[in-house]
Amino acid sequence: MSVTSDFYLARAEECAREAEATALANVRDRCLRSRETWLAMANRLRKGERMRDEAAAEKALKVETH
């Protein structure tokens, strides 16, 4: 199973909703920290995908020019 950035973003949104719904400061803080972690993982995955796409495009360009 391949994880997508959409999965990470959905988890981040879920954490944000949980933070909004609670009256407990420590639970809210935990949810917000989790949200930031999920967002960081989504960004890291997107960056990796972008770098892979750029490398593939470069490789394709080299093949076309030779």
N, C-alpha and C positions, 0 to 999 in steps of 0.2 A: 504494500500500500504506500502510495506516495502522498506525502503531506503537501498541501498547497498553502499559499499565503492567505487564501480565503478562510481556511480552517483557523489559522492563527488570529486573523482579524475577528472572526466570529467569537473566539474565546475571549479576546480583549473586550469586545462589546458586552459579552456576558458578565465579565468582571466589573465593567463600568455600571451595568444595571444593578448588580449585587451591592456595589458601593453606595449607589443612590438609595437603595431600599433599606439599608441597615441604619439603626440608630446608635450602634456601638462604634466608637472611634477606632478601636484596635482592629475590628473587622473591616471597617471602611479603608483603613490604611493598608491592610493586607490585600484587599481586593484591588486597590489602586496600584500597589507594587506589582501584583500579578498582571494587571493590565499592561503596565509598562514593559514587563518581560515578554508578554505575548506580542506586543507591537515591535519590540526589538527583534524577535525571532522572525516575524513577517518581513521586516525590512532587510534582515540578513539574507533571507531566502530570495527576496526580489533582487537584491544586489547580485547574488550568485547566478540567478537566471539571466540577468542583464549581461553579466560578464561572459557567460556561456554563449549567449546569442551573438555578442560582439565578436568573440573568438571564432565562432562558426562562420560569421559573415566575412571576417578577414580571411579565413581559410578558403572560402568559396571564391573570393576575389583573386587570391593567389592562383587558384586552379584555373580560373578563366583567363588570366593574363599569360599563362605559360602554355 
